[in-house]
Amino acid sequence: MNVLNVWFKPLLLIALTTSSMSAWAYPASTHQSMTFLAARLFNQCAEASGETPLTALQVRYLARATVDMADRSAFVRMFRWNYYAPADYSGRVLGGLVDTRFNEHYESLVDALDAGDSEVDQLEAHGAVNFYLHHVTTPQRVVPVYTNRLWRMSFSDRFDVVEPDEARILAALGDPCRHISDAEPDLNQMLHVIAEDTRGRVREPIPGMNVSWEAFWQFADTDGEFGDYGPAGNNFGHDIEFECGDGGRCVLLDDDPLYLDFAAARHAAAVSATLQLLAHLRGLPSSSREESEGQTDE
């Protein structure tokens, strides 16, 4: 028997039990508010084009499934870390116990979308997919940077707790109906498009500064590996001074507009993803649609 395995796996399990306290990117309340906003915009576009809007109950089936994914138990979090892997990179299983990447789970959810016997099943299945589409708008999950710092008792990324600002989201989103008309029909491809957009935004300069947002989330030298926090550390949204460009110093303040605009752009990407997902849902045939809609009216 391998002595290292005898000691390594129990120690890893203890560490995972502790680290499972971490949040899964956005908190449930953020997922819910972004889903409701997307549904409201979707219905405005539907009414403007003479189509039937979603009912309040349909929206809540979808939102509840998304929130349930965000609220999953610590036991599930212990064995699935939910980090994104680029399309050409296969996920890894840590110590034979932990699936560090969620791609395969997402693909299995997409494959099952058409299998629902009722519209409620379809709504709930799309809600689970919605959770992951939101997920890849968060920088630390797609760079990726492992958020747990046990030695600092830090278990989440501070970007996650920035609350959605509806006015800023709407400004970043532009015409919501365009996102529906431009919906990506391939949901697997859509995941990668959104994730790569987030990765690209992290590489963009912080406006007015000689440094990119990698000051917060730094890519690994080898694509697909875990990166690390940059010189600004896990301090998104907070007053921070850090080295940037030619030995200079950069400063960001608490609730700095630069923070808020960056976060709003990622939240807008999440709302756009839900709009596209709703367009996909609306395009699915359902032999039980009339029966399900009848149930929502009760």
Salt bridges, closest charged atoms under 4 A:
GLU119 OE2 - ARG289 NH1 2.49
GLU124 OE2 - ARG64 NH2 3.05
ASP165 OD2 - ARG168 NH1 3.37
GLU166 OE2 - ARG40 NH2 2.69
GLU196 OE1 - ARG199 NE 3.30
ASP197 OD1 - ARG201 NE 3.41
ASP197 OD2 - ARG266 NH2 3.19
GLU204 OE2 - ARG201 NE 3.82
ASP223 OD1 - ARG199 NH2 2.61
GLU225 OE2 - ARG92 NH2 2.77
ASP228 OD1 - ARG149 NH2 2.67
GLU241 OE2 - ARG249 NE 3.22
ASP261 OD1 - ARG168 NE 2.80
